[in-house]
Amino acid sequence: MSKRQRKQVDNRLIKLFTDRIIKIEHISRTNKQAYFEILFTVTGAINIFISWLMRDSDTDSHELSNILNQILIKLE
């Protein structure tokens, strides 16, 4: 995958998850604070997941899920 393709996939994932959270949480699109909090969280989670996929990590998916969950709990 080229850098350009990777960037397109990243942007689509970020938009997909960000839009979905805004919809589920009934957050106004004019609420900049909430939008950037969501963007921060989504971008971080996606980048962690992509890094995990690209490395032949010894961390299994269940452990990664637990780690991400703990990080998200701290952000609440």
C-alpha distances in whole Angstrom, upper triangle without the diagonal:
4,7,8,6,6,10,11,10,12,15,15,16,18,20,20,22,24,25,26,28,30,31,32,34,35,34,35,33,35,35,33,34,33,29,28,29,27,24,25,25,22,19,21,20,17,16,18,16,13,14,16,13,11,15,17,20,23,23,24,23,26,27,24,25,28,27,25,29,31,29,29,33,33,32,35
4,5,5,6,9,10,11,12,14,15,17,18,20,21,23,24,26,27,29,30,32,33,34,36,35,35,32,34,35,32,33,32,29,28,29,27,24,24,25,22,20,21,21,18,16,19,18,14,16,18,16,14,17,19,22,25,26,26,25,29,29,26,27,30,29,27,30,32,30,30,34,34,33,35
4,5,5,6,9,10,10,12,14,15,16,18,20,21,22,24,26,27,28,30,31,32,34,32,33,30,32,32,29,30,29,26,25,26,25,21,21,22,20,17,18,19,16,14,17,17,13,14,17,16,14,17,20,22,25,25,26,25,29,28,25,26,29,27,25,29,30,28,28,32,32,30,33
4,5,5,6,9,10,11,12,14,15,17,18,20,21,22,24,26,27,28,30,31,33,31,31,28,30,30,28,29,29,25,24,26,24,21,22,23,20,17,19,20,17,16,19,19,15,17,20,18,16,20,23,25,28,28,28,27,30,30,27,28,31,29,27,30,32,29,29,33,33,31,33
4,5,5,6,9,10,11,12,14,15,16,18,20,21,22,24,26,27,28,30,31,30,31,28,30,31,28,30,29,25,24,26,24,20,22,22,19,17,19,19,15,15,18,17,14,16,18,16,15,18,21,23,27,26,26,25,28,28,25,26,29,28,25,28,31,28,28,32,32,30,33
4,5,5,6,9,10,11,12,14,15,17,18,20,21,22,24,26,27,28,30,29,29,27,29,29,27,28,26,23,22,23,21,18,19,19,16,14,16,16,12,11,14,13,10,12,15,13,12,15,18,20,23,23,23,22,25,25,22,23,26,24,22,25,27,25,25,28,29,27,29
4,5,5,6,9,10,10,12,14,15,16,18,20,21,22,24,26,27,28,26,27,24,26,26,24,25,24,21,19,21,19,16,17,18,15,12,15,15,12,11,15,15,12,14,17,16,15,18,21,22,26,25,25,24,27,27,23,24,27,25,22,25,27,24,24,28,28,26,28
4,5,5,6,9,10,11,12,14,15,16,18,20,21,22,24,26,27,25,26,23,25,26,24,25,24,20,20,22,19,16,18,19,16,14,16,17,13,14,17,16,13,16,19,17,17,20,23,24,28,27,27,24,27,28,24,24,28,26,23,26,28,26,25,29,29,27,29
4,5,5,6,9,10,10,12,14,15,16,18,20,21,22,24,25,25,25,23,26,26,24,25,23,20,20,21,18,16,17,17,14,12,15,14,11,12,15,13,11,14,16,14,14,18,20,21,25,23,23,21,24,25,21,21,24,23,21,23,26,24,23,26,27,25,27
4,6,5,6,9,10,11,12,14,15,17,18,20,21,22,24,23,24,21,23,23,21,22,21,17,17,18,15,12,14,14,11,9,11,11,8,8,12,11,9,12,14,13,14,17,20,20,24,22,22,20,23,23,19,19,22,21,18,21,23,20,20,24,24,22,24
4,5,5,6,8,10,10,12,14,15,16,18,20,21,22,20,21,18,20,21,19,20,19,15,15,17,14,11,13,14,11,9,13,13,10,11,15,14,13,16,18,17,17,21,24,24,27,25,26,23,25,26,22,22,25,23,20,22,25,22,21,24,25,22,24
4,5,5,6,9,10,10,12,14,15,16,18,20,21,20,21,18,21,21,20,21,20,16,17,18,15,13,15,15,12,11,14,14,11,13,16,15,14,17,19,17,18,22,24,25,28,26,25,22,25,26,22,21,25,24,20,22,25,23,21,25,26,24,25
4,5,5,6,8,10,11,12,14,15,16,18,20,19,20,18,21,21,20,21,18,15,16,16,13,11,13,13,9,9,12,11,8,10,13,12,11,14,16,15,16,19,22,22,25,22,22,19,21,22,18,18,21,20,17,19,21,19,18,22,23,21,22
4,6,5,6,8,10,11,12,14,15,16,18,16,18,15,18,18,16,17,15,12,12,13,10,7,10,10,6,6,10,10,8,10,13,12,12,15,17,17,18,21,23,23,26,23,23,20,22,23,19,18,21,20,16,18,20,18,16,20,21,18,20
4,6,5,6,8,10,10,12,14,15,16,15,15,13,16,16,15,17,15,11,12,14,11,9,12,12,9,10,13,13,11,14,17,16,16,19,20,20,21,24,27,27,29,27,26,23,25,26,22,21,24,23,19,21,23,21,19,22,23,20,21
4,6,5,6,9,10,11,12,14,15,15,16,14,18,18,18,19,16,13,15,15,12,11,14,13,10,11,14,13,11,14,17,15,16,19,20,19,21,24,26,26,28,26,25,22,23,24,21,19,22,22,19,19,23,21,18,22,23,21,21
4,6,5,6,9,10,10,12,14,14,15,14,17,17,17,17,14,12,13,13,9,9,11,10,7,9,12,10,9,13,15,13,15,18,18,18,20,23,25,24,27,24,23,19,21,22,18,16,19,19,15,16,19,17,15,18,20,17,17
4,5,5,6,9,10,11,12,11,12,11,14,13,13,13,11,8,10,10,6,6,10,9,7,9,12,11,11,14,16,16,17,20,21,21,23,25,28,27,29,26,26,22,23,24,21,19,21,20,17,17,20,18,15,18,19,16,16
4,6,5,6,9,10,10,10,11,9,13,13,14,15,12,9,12,13,9,10,13,13,10,13,16,15,14,17,19,19,20,23,24,24,25,28,30,30,32,29,28,25,26,27,24,22,24,24,20,20,23,21,18,21,22,19,19
4,5,5,6,8,10,10,12,12,16,15,16,17,13,12,14,14,10,11,15,13,11,14,16,15,14,18,19,18,19,23,23,23,25,28,30,29,31,28,26,23,23,25,22,19,22,22,18,18,21,20,17,19,21,19,18
4,5,5,6,8,8,11,11,14,13,14,14,10,10,12,11,8,10,12,11,9,13,15,13,14,17,18,18,20,22,23,23,26,28,30,29,30,27,26,22,23,24,21,18,20,20,16,16,18,17,14,16,18,15,14
4,6,5,6,5,7,8,11,10,12,12,9,8,11,11,8,10,13,12,11,14,17,16,17,20,21,21,22,25,26,26,29,31,33,32,34,30,30,26,26,27,24,22,23,23,20,19,21,20,16,18,20,17,16
4,6,5,7,9,9,13,13,15,16,12,11,15,15,12,14,17,16,14,17,20,19,19,22,24,23,24,27,28,28,30,33,35,33,35,32,31,27,27,28,26,23,25,25,22,21,23,22,19,20,22,20,18
4,6,8,11,12,16,15,17,17,13,13,16,15,12,15,17,15,14,18,19,18,19,22,23,22,24,27,27,27,30,32,34,32,34,30,29,25,25,26,24,21,22,23,20,18,21,20,17,18,21,18,16
4,5,9,11,14,12,14,14,10,11,14,13,11,14,16,14,14,18,19,18,19,22,23,23,25,28,28,29,31,33,35,33,34,31,30,26,26,27,25,22,22,23,20,18,20,19,16,16,19,16,14
4,7,9,12,11,14,14,11,11,15,14,12,15,18,17,17,20,22,21,22,25,26,26,28,30,31,31,34,36,38,36,38,34,33,30,29,30,28,25,26,27,23,22,24,23,19,20,22,19,17
4,6,8,7,10,10,7,8,12,12,10,13,15,15,15,18,20,20,21,24,25,25,27,29,30,31,33,35,37,36,37,34,33,30,30,31,28,25,26,26,23,22,23,22,18,19,21,17,16
4,5,5,9,10,8,9,12,13,12,14,17,17,17,20,22,22,23,25,27,28,29,31,32,33,35,37,40,38,40,37,36,33,33,34,31,29,30,29,26,25,27,25,21,23,24,20,19
4,5,7,10,9,7,11,12,11,12,15,16,16,18,20,21,21,24,26,26,27,29,31,31,33,35,38,37,39,36,36,33,33,34,31,28,30,29,26,25,27,25,22,23,24,21,20
4,6,9,9,8,11,13,13,14,17,18,18,20,22,23,24,26,28,29,29,32,33,34,35,38,41,39,42,39,39,35,36,36,33,31,32,31,28,27,29,26,23,25,25,21,21
4,6,6,6,9,10,11,12,14,16,17,18,20,21,22,24,26,27,28,30,32,33,34,36,39,38,40,36,36,34,34,34,31,29,30,29,25,25,26,23,20,22,22,18,17
4,6,5,6,8,10,10,12,14,15,16,18,20,21,22,24,25,26,28,30,31,32,34,37,36,38,35,35,33,33,33,30,28,29,27,24,24,25,22,20,21,21,17,17
4,6,5,6,9,10,11,12,14,15,17,19,20,21,23,25,26,27,29,30,32,33,36,34,36,33,34,31,31,31,28,26,27,25,22,22,22,19,17,18,18,14,14
4,6,5,6,9,10,11,12,14,15,17,18,20,21,23,24,26,27,29,30,32,34,33,35,31,31,29,29,28,25,24,24,23,20,19,20,18,15,16,16,13,12
4,5,5,6,9,10,10,12,14,15,16,18,20,21,22,24,26,27,28,30,33,32,34,31,31,28,28,28,25,23,25,23,20,20,21,19,16,18,18,14,14
4,5,5,6,8,10,10,12,14,15,16,18,20,21,22,24,25,26,28,31,30,32,29,30,27,28,27,24,23,24,22,19,19,20,17,15,17,17,13,14
4,5,5,6,9,10,11,12,14,16,17,18,20,21,23,24,26,27,30,28,30,27,28,25,25,24,21,20,21,19,16,16,17,14,11,14,13,9,10
4,5,5,6,8,10,11,12,14,15,16,18,20,21,22,24,26,28,27,29,26,26,23,23,23,20,18,19,18,15,15,16,14,11,14,14,10,11
4,5,5,6,8,10,10,12,14,15,16,18,20,21,22,24,27,26,28,25,26,23,24,24,20,19,21,19,15,17,18,15,13,16,16,13,14
4,6,5,6,9,10,11,12,14,16,16,18,20,21,23,26,24,26,23,24,22,23,22,19,18,19,17,14,15,16,12,11,14,13,10,13
4,6,5,6,9,10,11,12,14,15,17,18,20,21,24,22,24,21,21,19,19,19,15,14,15,14,10,11,13,9,8,11,11,8,10
4,5,5,6,9,10,11,12,14,15,16,18,20,23,21,23,20,21,18,19,19,15,14,16,15,11,12,14,12,10,14,14,12,14
4,6,5,6,9,10,11,12,14,15,16,18,21,20,23,20,21,19,20,20,16,16,18,16,12,15,16,13,12,16,16,14,16
4,6,5,6,9,10,11,12,14,15,17,19,18,20,18,19,17,18,17,13,13,15,13,10,12,13,10,10,14,14,12,15
4,5,5,6,9,10,11,12,14,16,18,16,18,15,16,13,15,14,10,10,12,10,7,10,12,9,9,13,13,12,14
4,5,5,6,9,10,10,12,14,17,16,19,16,16,14,16,16,12,12,15,13,10,13,15,13,13,16,17,16,18
4,5,5,6,8,10,10,12,15,14,17,15,16,15,17,16,13,14,16,14,11,15,16,13,14,18,18,17,19
4,6,5,6,9,10,11,13,12,14,12,13,12,14,13,9,11,13,10,8,12,13,11,12,16,16,16,18
4,5,5,6,9,10,12,11,14,11,12,10,12,12,8,9,12,11,9,12,14,13,14,17,18,18,20
4,5,5,6,9,11,11,15,13,14,12,15,15,12,13,16,15,13,16,18,16,17,21,21,20,23
4,5,5,6,9,9,12,11,13,13,16,15,11,14,16,14,13,17,18,16,18,21,21,21,24
4,6,5,7,6,9,8,9,9,12,11,8,11,14,12,12,15,16,15,17,20,21,21,24
4,6,7,8,11,10,10,10,13,13,11,13,16,15,14,17,19,18,20,23,24,24,26
4,7,8,12,12,13,13,17,16,14,16,19,18,17,20,22,21,22,25,26,26,28
4,5,9,10,12,13,16,15,13,16,18,17,17,20,21,20,22,25,25,26,29
4,7,9,10,12,15,14,13,16,18,17,18,21,22,22,24,27,27,28,31
4,5,8,10,13,11,10,14,15,14,15,18,19,19,21,24,24,25,28
4,6,10,12,10,10,14,15,14,16,18,19,19,22,24,24,26,28
4,7,8,6,6,10,11,10,12,15,15,16,18,20,21,22,25
4,6,5,6,9,10,11,12,14,16,17,19,20,22,23,25
4,5,5,6,9,10,10,12,14,15,16,18,20,21,23
4,5,5,6,9,10,11,12,14,15,17,19,20,21
4,5,5,6,9,10,11,12,14,15,17,19,20
4,5,5,6,8,10,11,12,14,16,17,19
4,5,5,6,9,10,11,12,14,16,17
4,6,5,6,9,10,10,13,15,16
4,5,5,6,9,10,11,13,15
4,5,5,6,9,10,11,13
4,5,5,6,9,10,11
4,5,5,6,9,10
4,5,5,7,9
4,5,5,7
4,5,5
4,6
4
